[in-house]
Amino acid sequence: MNVGYKCSSPRVLKTHCDFEDYPIDNKCKYIYIVRNNKHFIVIYYNHIKNLSFYQYNDGSFDDFFLIIF
């Protein structure tokens, strides 16, 4: 986290961490974006399908949904 102090202002930090994991500082401005779960599951399904590493090229969305939830 200290690396950010070396950057010039204004600084932007993009992360996938939870908001609760960061200290509250009244001098900072925060923008917290959360995705709709319905949107997330479709994006994640397409991500998994397109990466051969996961070996889920022919899997259906219905099966994927049951695996995840």
C-alpha positions in Angstrom: 0.0 0.0 0.0 2.9 2.4 0.6 3.7 2.4 -3.1 0.8 4.8 -3.7 2.5 7.5 -1.7 5.3 7.7 -4.3 2.8 8.5 -7.2 1.9 12.0 -8.1 -1.6 13.3 -7.3 -4.4 12.5 -8.1 -3.9 8.8 -7.5 -6.3 6.0 -8.5 -6.3 2.6 -7.1 -8.2 -0.2 -8.8 -8.6 -3.4 -6.8 -10.7 -6.4 -6.3 -10.4 -6.3 -2.5 -13.3 -5.6 -0.2 -13.9 -2.1 0.9 -13.7 -3.1 4.5 -10.1 -4.1 4.1 -8.9 -0.5 3.7 -8.4 2.0 6.4 -10.8 5.0 6.5 -9.2 8.3 5.8 -11.3 11.4 5.9 -8.9 13.1 3.4 -9.6 10.5 0.7 -12.5 10.1 -1.7 -13.7 6.6 -2.4 -15.8 5.3 -5.3 -17.0 1.8 -4.5 -18.6 -0.2 -7.4 -20.4 -3.4 -7.0 -21.8 -5.6 -9.8 -25.2 -7.1 -9.9 -24.8 -10.9 -9.3 -26.8 -11.7 -12.4 -24.4 -9.7 -14.5 -21.4 -11.2 -12.7 -22.4 -14.8 -13.3 -22.8 -14.3 -17.1 -19.4 -12.5 -17.3 -17.7 -15.2 -15.3 -19.3 -18.0 -17.4 -18.0 -16.5 -20.6 -14.6 -16.0 -18.9 -14.4 -19.7 -17.9 -15.6 -20.9 -21.4 -13.0 -18.9 -23.2 -10.0 -20.1 -21.2 -8.9 -23.6 -22.2 -7.2 -24.0 -18.8 -10.6 -24.6 -17.2 -11.7 -27.3 -19.8 -15.3 -26.0 -19.8 -15.5 -25.2 -23.5 -18.7 -27.2 -24.1 -20.4 -26.7 -20.8 -23.8 -25.2 -20.6 -24.7 -22.1 -18.6 -27.3 -24.1 -16.6 -24.7 -26.6 -15.5 -22.2 -23.8 -14.7 -24.9 -22.1 -12.6 -25.5 -25.2 -10.6 -21.7 -25.7 -10.0 -21.2 -22.1 -8.8 -24.3 -22.0 -6.6 
